[in-house]
């Protein structure tokens, strides 16, 4: 459902969602559908309770507005930069693309839109107008009932059992296992020129809404990043170079140390024999053997002796 564009005005600071707006007004005493941000009145003839939107539950608007029907859609805030307190971005779209939700109030080509919902709620269009939706199925919840235009607060514990009476007067027990709760959605429209420029210091008012907006805007304008800044990449490169030089230096140090500490070749000292049997070292490659004693005849001192030789043929 697309409605005519109605700009409610800017929303650039957090709006405090009043506590009374969180109470759920049931369509009837035993109905399993209810709305937040309602008050009791006489203008809305669409339900038996006379429920109508409580204007105190909407952020300030540039013009006054009456809303006799429950959550029928008011318009959008532009520039809208902050979800109300207790709300968070629940759906979004950019330009003419649908995004993840088809917003009730159309988006221009140069706009980005955020749908703000209470925490834990989702964007929905159950009957045309956009809203936020959640299902309560366990525990106690506060609900509002109307009596002659006055609001009465009560508590409902789920699952709940009711006694129902039909047109014939017969009674029967009915069990309510859960209640579908609808809350107002705040549609925020903005363009890139509406975003505050980065100053390097984050403001206290800059919350998840602006972070989501900055993310949506930058996705279309920036190239994929490696995740590391230029300075970090340069630091890693320098660290790798220094580590390589240290490894090479350590290798050279241990190699030279090993070379200098090799065991020296032992030098053979001259052998000392008993007097009369001294053996001098003679240069050369001929192996040296210890002297062997040979048997020999005692030489004759007198006379001559001619050795005999035997020739074998």
Secondary structure, 3 states (H helix, E strand, C coil): CCECCCEEEEECCCCECCHHHHCEEECCCCCCEEECCEEECCCCCCCCCCEEECHHHCCCCCCCCCCCCCCCCCCEEEEECCCCECEEEEEEEECCCCCCCCCCECCCCCCEEEEEEECCCEEECCCCCCEEEEEECCEEEEEEEEECCEEEEEEEEECEEEEEECCCCCEEEEEECCEEEEECCEEEEECHHHCCCCCCCCCCCCCHHHHHHHHHHHHCCCCCCCCCCHHHHHHHHHHHHHHHHHHHHHHHHHHHHHHHCCCCCCCCCCCCCCCCCCCCCCCCCCCCCCCCCCCCCCCCCCCCCCCCCCCCC
